[in-house]
Amino acid sequence: MKRKKIFPMSQEELETYPTKRLLARLKSLHQCEQSFELSDRDESERNLNIGIIEFKESVEWQTEYDKLKEILETRKHIPKKK
């Protein structure tokens, strides 16, 4: 099954999203592969998806992750029922 492509978003746009959608985006980021070198892709595929976040070792992934965490820290936390 193919994963949905993750594109970088602005801080302002992310802040308009409800918490549930931000958490889904965070989950998608966590599902990215660690690096191109550890993936099963050929070298010819290296630059095919420019502008798409695919690997955790990329600057884009780290920037997007930091933005999400910063926004989620400002949201209200409701503990799960036991």
N, C-alpha and C positions, 0 to 999 in steps of 0.2 A: 504494500500500500504506500502510495506517495504521500509525503507530508505536504501540508499547505505552505506556500512560500511566505517568508517573513520579510517585509520591507521596512526600512527605517521610518520612524515617524517623529514628528516634532513634539517637544515637551507640551506645548499648548494643546495639540490634538489629543495626546494621551490623557491629559487632565480632564477632558470632556467625557472620557469613557467611564462607564460604571465599574465598580470594583470587580465584579464577576468577569467582565471582559478583560480587564487588566490581568487578572489571575490566569485566565485562559492563555493570554499572550505570554505570560511568564512561563507557563507550562510548555508552550511551543518552543520557547527559547531553550529550556532545559533539555528538550528532545534533539537539539542540534548535535551533530557529531563534534568530537573534540577538535580535530584538525584535518586538513586535506591529506596530510601525510598518513594519518591513521585510518582514513576512509578507504573504500575499495574502488575509488575512481581512478581513471587513467589520467596521465599528465595532459592529454589533449583536452580534457574537460575542465582544466584549472580556471580558465577565464570565461567560461560560458555564462555564468550567472552573476555578472557584475551588478551590484546594486541590491542583491538579495543576501540576507543574513543566513549563513549555512553552518558556520563553524565557530565553536566557542573561543578559539584562540584568535579570532579576528577582532580588530579594534571596533568595528561596527557592533559586534555582539556585546562586547563589554560596555560600550556606550549605551546601547539600548537597555541592557540589563540594569545598569546603574540608574537610568532615568525611571524605569519601572519601579525599582526598589524605593527610590526617593519619593515617588508619588504614593506608593502603597503605604509608606510609613505615616503619611498624613491621614490615611483613611481609618475609620473606626474599626476596631477588631471586636468581633462577636464570637466568643468561644462556642465550640460545638456542644450540643446537649449530650449528656451521658446516658 
